[in-house]
Amino acid sequence: MPSDAMTAAAADRMMANAEPVKLAERYEIHPSAPLAALNAIGGNAYTAKPLRDKRSEAFAIIGHGATLARTDIAATIASLDNQAHMRLLDWGMVDWPASQGRRLCMIFERPAGKRLMNSLTEATDPIPEDHLTRQIIHPLVAALKELSSRGVVHGAIRPTNLYYRDLASSSLMLGECLSTPPGYGQTVLLETVERGMASPAGRGTGTMADDLYSLGVTLLLLLLGRNPVGAAEDEAILQAKIERGSYPALVGQMRLPLAISEVIRGLLVDDPKQRWTLQDLDLWVAGRRLSPKQPQVPRRAARPLEFQGQDYWHCRTLARAFARHVAPAATVIEGGELDKWLRRSMGDDARAEAVANAVQTASTTGKGGSMAERLVARVCMALDPGAPIRYRGKAMMPDGIGTMLAEAFLRGESPQPSAEVLANQLPMFWVSVQSDFKPEFVPMVQNFDQVRGLLDRTGHGLGVERVLYEMNPTMPCISPLVAKQMPTNPAELLRALDWMGAGSERHKDPIDRHVAAFLAVRHRRTDEMLYTQLGSSIEPMRRVIAMLTILADVQARTGTDGLSHLAAWVVSLLDPAFRRFHSRPHQDNVRKLADSAAHNGRLGDLLKIVDDPEALRRDKLEFEAAQIAYREADAEINKLRQSIGDRNSIIESSGRQVAAIVSSLLSTLLVGGIILFFAF
């Protein structure tokens, strides 16, 4: 088996010799001309040439396929009219030689200048305060205001995603935010405490307040020209933010220029309700100076709670320790030590009651996973309501559960932890412990309740696969049958299956669990009862007819023609449907008609041939008539056989007949002789 280095070298040679790839005859992407300086977290950059507007400079980002891109907001981003935001020019799927399949391609306006920072670990020239204000803050505030007006969170504000638009470094360009979920490419340094505790894929969409926090850290790094915490580990950075507050943890004893210090301090307030807003930034840009925000120190206990050899003074740090050591945490909780510490040392009866509710509901609500995991997950939420849901080593915000599930599938990992979060109703409990009710909680809870019901049903078109596509509207179908083609809608799925039908996959069913779930979500017009006929326990004839019915309906409604390979694939599985015709000549005729329909790629015609009620009715009547005729003939044969089988009866009957004939002849001769005698 070749090594990874050999495989990478072969891929490099393939890309070096690859022909240009076209995106909808509008752009030409050159795989042989990579642009490493413009690589994104979610994909690599390549030279792109417009085929129509020759004046514009462009480059392409080709998605890795290991993360879920934000194509749902692509149209909104493309419509932005702001010079401070990197313009999205086009997007779509292209055939990519390195993957021997399709990949998402996004075409962006190409910056002429360089990145402001190539890495968060490198040192660069500090940006002077006036330059930072005029060329960084002013344009970024304008860009964020337009994003906010469109209801879009950027989720990727960092020094390594900022570019100079021109070689003179006179104007700024905020980089792309589409190739990954919000916050996915951000380090803990750039995220709020709450989002920093979540896994990158589970941070959720977030809010504009989260973007403003990232802006504050970005301004600090650009002002200093370096990372203020150096090579500190993420865990140490997060712990410092929790215990001291973000501003003191990152700035420490450094003296910042007064004006810019006011902005950074305001943006790094940990309480989102106290953090500066876009309006506050607007006022500051206009020259108004605002009162500095003082960091809020978390409530400290009178005495620590000892756990795993460490002393814990705060609920948030204790909750993090519990999440890392589930079994010992369950012992502490069930033994009553936590309740005593909350009531006596913390003096927080409300928090103690929330923990008691968590303990009670852990044993009565939800299913899946161990009792200890469910208990500790709920108690951690009661101790630290703003933190993500932590369960079985995963941490996710409620609105990040869908992307966590998507990442598990895309990376070939088990989706079970994310599925159990839903099954155990942990998002509902998270909402219940929040101190501030938000209107968006209502539809969120309703959605979680709906998908939890889908998890309980394990048939085709249901289960965790159905939840995956319900929670991720931009998720391509990742069935092993079509994963390389990355179909994003039913029509593309049919074409991908047709492509597979030309190969050696005909021994498999064209609808597996992923295909069924994808179509159940993306093509809701199909009767869902058909998906219940796809299970392995269903009679083969009913299963293949259900498959054909679903595919034919999708083809008819999407107008996808030329599916001859897919139709031939289905025909190869239709033997049970052919055999339900009793007449051999009829079977042969139906097979010929099916082959003809398959050649034309018309699944609807194929369905009419093999599932024609009138033809089946005639075949049934003819078969019943043949059965009656057979029974009558069989009865006659049996009667003859019975008669032939009774030899004594035949001999006796034949003897009597012969005797009667002989006696009759003798009598006739005797009478005739007597008459002749007396006559002469």
Secondary structure, DSSP 8 states (H G I E B T S, - for coil): ---HHHHHHHHHHHHHT---EEETTTEEEEEEEE-GGG-BTTEEEEEEEESS-TTS-EEEEEE-SSS---GGGHHHHHT---TTB--EEEEEEEEETTTTEEEEEEEEE--SS-BS-S-TTS------HHHIIIIIIHHHHHHHHHHHHTT------SGGGEEESSTT--SEEE----SS-TTTT--GGGS-HHHHTS-GGGS-S--HHHHHHHHHHHHHHHHHTS-TTTT--HHHHHHHHHHH-HHHHHHTT----HHHHHHHHHHT-SSTTTS--HHHHHHHHTT--------------SS-EEETTEEE-SHHHHHHHHHH-HHHHHHHHHTTHHHHIIIIIS--HHHHHHHHHHHHHHHHS--SS-HHHHHHHHHHHHH-TTS-EEETTEEE-GGGHHHHHHHHHHTT---HHHHHHHHTTHHHHHHHT-SS--TTHHHHHHHHHHHHHHHT--STT-HHHHHHHHH-TT-----TTTGGG---SHHHHHHHHHHHHTTT-TTS-S--HHHHHHHHHH-TTS-GGGGGGGSTTS-HHHHHHHHHHHHHHHHHHHT----HHHHHHHHTT-HHHHTTS--HHHHHHHHHHHHHHHHHT-HHHHHHHHT-HHHHHHHHHHHHHHHHHHHHHHHHHHHHHHHHH-HHHHHHHHHHHHHHHHHHHHHHHHHHHHHHHHH-
